[in-house]
Amino acid sequence: MTATMTPGHLDRAGTGGSTGKGDARRRVPRIPDRIRRGGLPYLLLLPAVVLELLVHLIPMAIGILMSFRRLTQFYIRNWSAAPWAGLDNYKVAVDVDAPIGRALLDSFFVTCAFTVLAVGLSWLFGVSAAIVMQENFRGRGFLRAVFLTPYALPVYAAVITWAFMFQHDNGLINHVLHDQLGLTGEPSFWLIGDNSFIALVVVAVWKSWPFAFLIVMAGLQNIPRELYEAAAIDGAGVWQQIRRITLPSLRPVNQVLVLVLFLWTFNDFNTPFVLFGRSAPEAADLISVHIYQSSFVTWNFGSGSAMSVLLLLFLLLVTAGYLLLTSRGRKAADV
């Protein structure tokens, strides 16, 4: 007897004898494996890429374009109509024989000195505090929280507080140094003159060293305690353990930490602007404030944009050279 298949049987059986569940799986649209595996990470990164374009890259491109124009207050409403300047703004910025170029060079040297001191002291205080906090003693958790307080405070509130403390007549700094300890013959001016550089370094170090402390303290957790115990058995003292075990083990952490501190400090605008106002003293004329004054005080946005591009190129060159040197050092250490 020959079996016959009705349309209903064909519908239920399908072409390959699969069940209805299999038909349902085939009818549901599926993302191809190549798109699902290769495209999903890019899809998840898309919001961050869009924000990066809107917040950083597009304004950066506009700033670079502005640096090639004679953009002054007369073209604020329509900056694209400003006359084309070519490289004239850059020539003025790097001409050290002219007042503008000489002032920019002086500001660059002040910024370099400020960065070296602030980064060096922040790293030194952060490493020292992190090493001390590795030991178990009563109140260690409380001290860790206290050390991180400057990093947790809002920048503007903290710097304004320091500005009040540095006041000439009734500031806390002069009260302690002059009235209480008698270290100075008369109250000092901390926010003007040469002392302004010292005040700026103090505030920058106070604000930055807790970050170094936090990063180094996290890096110390990866160093096995057995290394210190073996070194102590072999007769190594505390300084030898720090020199032979701690610092070499922290080299990758310190390389990243120093680079981040350098970029943050060299570009720092909030600290000097809040501490001194729109016109910083000559001794504390950081390049970020100098560019701001060249752009928004003298209303020469073309010249200020050229200075910003030069600063960007300098930071890129320093960063690339630093990464190249550190990568070579790691390869040599591995060998």
Residue pairs with C-beta under 8 A, 6 or more apart in sequence:
5 13
12 20
14 22
14 23
60 312
63 305
63 308
63 309
64 305
64 309
66 79
66 82
66 301
66 302
66 305
67 89
67 90
67 302
67 305
67 306
67 308
67 309
68 84
68 85
68 86
68 87
68 89
68 302
69 75
69 79
69 82
69 83
69 84
69 85
69 302
70 82
70 83
70 84
70 85
70 88
70 89
70 302
71 79
71 82
71 300
71 301
71 302
71 305
72 82
72 299
72 300
72 301
72 302
73 299
75 81
75 82
79 301
82 302
85 302
89 302
89 303
89 305
89 306
90 306
90 309
90 310
92 98
92 100
92 101
92 303
92 306
93 100
93 101
93 104
93 303
93 306
93 307
93 310
94 101
94 310
95 101
96 102
96 105
100 294
100 303
103 290
104 287
104 290
104 307
106 282
106 285
107 285
107 286
107 287
107 290
108 287
110 197
110 283
110 284
110 285
110 286
110 287
111 266
111 286
111 287
111 288
113 197
114 197
114 200
114 201
114 204
114 265
114 284
114 286
115 262
115 265
115 266
117 201
117 205
118 201
118 204
118 205
118 208
118 261
118 265
119 208
119 258
119 261
119 262
119 265
121 201
121 205
121 209
122 204
122 205
122 208
122 209
122 211
122 212
122 261
122 265
123 209
123 212
123 254
123 257
123 258
123 261
125 205
125 209
125 212
125 213
126 209
126 210
126 211
126 212
126 213
126 214
126 215
126 216
126 257
127 212
127 213
127 216
127 250
127 254
129 147
129 209
129 213
130 212
130 213
130 216
130 217
130 220
131 216
131 220
131 242
131 246
133 140
133 143
133 144
133 147
133 213
133 217
134 217
134 220
144 217
147 210
147 213
148 210
148 213
148 214
149 210
150 158
150 206
150 207
150 209
150 210
151 207
151 210
151 211
151 214
155 207
155 270
155 271
155 274
156 270
156 274
158 203
158 206
158 207
159 203
159 207
159 270
159 271
159 274
159 275
160 274
162 199
162 202
162 203
162 206
162 275
163 191
163 274
163 275
164 171
164 172
165 171
165 172
165 173
166 173
166 190
166 191
166 199
166 275
167 174
167 190
167 191
168 174
168 187
168 188
168 189
168 190
168 191
169 187
171 187
171 190
173 188
173 190
174 184
174 187
174 188
174 190
177 183
177 184
177 188
178 184
178 186
178 187
178 188
188 195
189 195
190 196
190 198
190 199
191 199
191 275
191 276
191 281
192 281
193 281
193 283
194 283
195 283
196 276
196 280
196 281
196 283
196 284
197 281
197 283
197 284
199 275
199 284
200 271
200 272
200 275
200 276
200 284
200 286
203 271
203 275
204 265
204 268
204 271
207 271
208 261
208 264
208 265
211 261
212 257
212 261
215 253
215 256
215 257
216 250
216 253
216 254
216 257
218 253
219 249
219 250
219 252
219 253
220 246
220 250
222 249
223 245
223 246
223 249
223 250
227 245
228 241
228 245
231 240
231 241
231 244
231 245
232 241
236 244
247 254
251 329
251 333
252 330
255 326
259 319
259 322
259 323
262 318
262 322
263 315
263 319
266 287
266 315
267 288
267 311
267 315
268 286
268 288
269 286
269 288
269 289
269 292
272 280
272 284
272 286
272 288
272 289
273 280
273 289
273 292
275 284
276 284
276 289
278 292
278 293
278 297
279 293
279 297
280 286
280 289
280 290
287 307
287 311
290 307
291 304
291 307
291 308
291 311
292 304
294 300
294 303
294 304
294 307
295 301
295 303
295 304
295 305
296 304
